Amino acid sequence: MDYGPIIDGGLAFASVLILMALNIPIGIAMLVVGFIGFAYISGFNPAVLVLGFAPYEAVSKYSLSVMPLFVLMGNLANSANLSRNLYDAAYAVVGHYKGGLAMSTVGACGGFGMICGSSIATAATMAQMAGPEMKRHGYSEALISGSIASGGTLGIIIPPSVMLVIYAYLTEQSVQELFFAALIPGAIAVVLYMVTIRVFLYFYPDHGGHGEKMPLNERLVAIWRVIPIFFIFAIIMTGLYLGFFTATESAAVGVILVIILIFLKGDLTIKMLRDATWATIRTVGSLYLIVVGASMFNFLITVTQMPFTVVDFIDSLALTPLGIILVICAIYIVLGTLMDSLAMLFLSIPVFYPVIVEAGIDPVWFGIFAVIVVEFGLVSPPVGMNLFVIKGVMQSTPLKSIWFGTIPFLFADMIRIALIIVFPAICLYLPSLMS
């Protein structure tokens, strides 16, 4: 077998990683490496031609139009402090139990993920809100940071998820099917994280306490305040399931409903709309830059013939589909300790996707699997993105304590990964109802 394409592709990946290590944004790194590499292999003029149409082709795809709207919905929800209502409701239900504040944080992260779609935004919001409250009730820095960092990862698996939208774009899969496929794994994650907190406190009882039990009327009021948020989520998912609107239309509906909710709360201001809009422009602009860079880089990877050679190499190993999945999982876990989750997805999917298609692995299932393992990378020491988000908000907390606090939740993620591998129906049952 000719390993030249794998070597060429490997050099391209290494070049991107080196540029990223030099603090070059991943979008620019992929764009530069893609252009130079393509020019070296195919010639300067073809590279200029590709550079001319690739950016437009990348950002003009209809599948990406859903992303700005969902990002705007999350920013509006964050500006209106809807996360506070979600946290209060979760606290009302479980806050008075041992470890209840940590479980409330996880529950609020899951609820906020339904209208946010961003892991980093979820983690940052909850760190600012729940961190001081948990510290006041005697929770250790390890459990505070671990529960917030891990709970924050729910933002990229519970629909609407920007990461799932990007996967759908990269693989031309249905956003609707991916959203429904993520519902049960997302719910399992919330339950497993809550169980992890109780188990952790069983072995380390000094790391957490419990809050005061709220009067029944206050609990009912707190729960009542979040019903509109779940109502919005239900409208979006029901509309998608029944085919009343597409993913992009559902995002537009979500934005309108969130604005109406904020208006009814009396919190809607011009300043809020302006701030949320500018935050959306900044976020989406950076994401589109990555998309453009990835498009150019993918042209390079294609001309190197690396994906096809990798498929042939995997075939020569005679691995079962399970063996292929375990190999990919191991690669993702290693990469997750070294690089950003978004970069990992953009760089790996063009290589792994042909492999899983050749092996007969369901692309929708693999999308959920990939995002979950990417979640794992977000909280994996030493450079999990959510860990540094927590460190940025809770500056007095030693990084060692943050790392220690995330370890129990990593075991919970391992259990979830094992469950969806052994029982693929966890991901595929709900999408099957749509056909």
Residue, then its C-alpha position, 0 to 999 in steps of 0.5 A: m500500500d502507498y502510504g504517501p497520501i497519509i504522510d501528505g495529509g499528516l503533514a497538513f494536519a501537523s502544520v495546522l496544529i503548529l500554527m494553532a500552537l503559535n496562537i493563530p486562529i484555527g480558521i486562518a490556520m486551516l485557510v493558509v495551510g489549505f491554500i499553500g498545500f493545494a498550490y503545491i500539489s495542484g499549482f498556484n492558479p488552481a489554488v487561487l481559483v479554489l480560493g475564489f469560490a470555496p468561501y462563498e460555497a461554504v457560507s452560502k449553504y442553506s444548512l448553515s443558515v440555522m446557526p446564526l438564529f440559534v446563536l442569537m436565541g442563546n444570546l437573548a436568553n443569556s441577556a435576559n438572565l433566563s438561566r437564573n429562572l432555570y437554576d431557581a427551578a432546579y434548586a426548588v426541586v433538588g436544592h435541599y438534598k445533599g449535593g442538591l446545589a451541584m445537581s441544580t447546576v447540572g439541571a439548569c445547564g441542561g435546561f439552558g442548553m435547550i435555548c443556548g446551544s453553546s457549551i462555553a456560554t453555558a459553562a460561563t453563565m453557570a460559573q457566574m451564577a451558581g459558583p458563589e451560591m455553592k461556595r456560600h453553602g460550603y461546597s468544595e472548589a473541586l465539586i463546584s468547578g467539576s459540576i459546572a464544567s461538565g454540566g456546561t458540556l450539555g450545551i453542545i448535545i441538547p438541541p439546539s446544538v451548534m456542534l450538531v449543525i456543523y456536523a450536519y453541514l460537514t456530512e450533509q446529514s439532516v439537522q432534524e434527525l440529529f436533534f432528535a437523536a441527541l434528546i435521549p443521550g442528553a437526558i442520560a447525561v443529566v441523570l448520570y451527572m446527578v448520580t455522579i454527584r451523589v456517589f462523589l459525596y458518598f466517598y467525599p462527604d466534606h466536599g458538599g452540603h445542602g441548601e435550605k428547603m424552600p416553602l412549597n409556594e416558593r417552589l411552585v412559583a420557581i417551577w412555574r417561571v420556567i414552564p415558558i422555556f420548556f414550552i418554547f423547546a416543545i414548540i420547536m421540537t414538535g414543529l420539526y417532528l411534524g414537519f411544520f417547519t424546517a430547522t432554519e424556520s424552527a430557529a426563527v420561531g425560537v428567536i421570536l418566542v424568546i423575544i416575546l417571553i422577554f417582553l412579557k417579563g418586562d425585560l426587553t430593551i433596545k440595549m439588550l437587543r443590540d448587545a445580543t445582536w453584536a454578540t451573535i455577529r462576533t460568534v457567528g463571524s468567528l464560526y464562519l471564518i472556521v467554516v471557510g478555512a475548513s472548506m479550503f483545508n478539505f480541498l487539500i485533504t481531498v487532493t492528497q487522497m488521504p481519506f481514501t487511503v485511510v479507508d483502504f488501510i482500515d479495510s486491510l486491518a479487517l476491523t469490525p465496525l466496533g473495532i473502528i469505533l473504538v479506534i476513533c474513540a481513542i483518537y478523539i480522547v487523545l486529541g481532546t486533551l490537546m486541542d479545541s473541540l470545534a477544531m477537532l470536529f472540523l479536522s477529523i470528520p473529513v477523514f473519519y466520515p468516509v471510514i464509517v460510511e464504508a464500515g456501514i455505521d449509521p452517520v446520524w449515530f456517529g454524529i451523536f457519538a462524535v459530539i459526545v466524545v468531543e464533549f469529553g475533550l471539553v473537560s479533559p485535562p490539561v487543556g479542556m476548554n470548559l476548564f479554562v472558562i471556569k478558571g477565567v470566572m473563578q480565578s482564585t480556584p487552583l487549576k489542580s482543584i478544577w482537574f480533580g473535580t472533573i475526573p468523576f464526571l469523565f467516568a460518567d461520560m465513559i459510561r454514556i459512551a459505552l451505552i450508546i455503543v452497546f445500544p445504538a437505539i438510544c440515538l436512533y429510536l427517535p429519528s426512526l419515528m420521523s421516517 
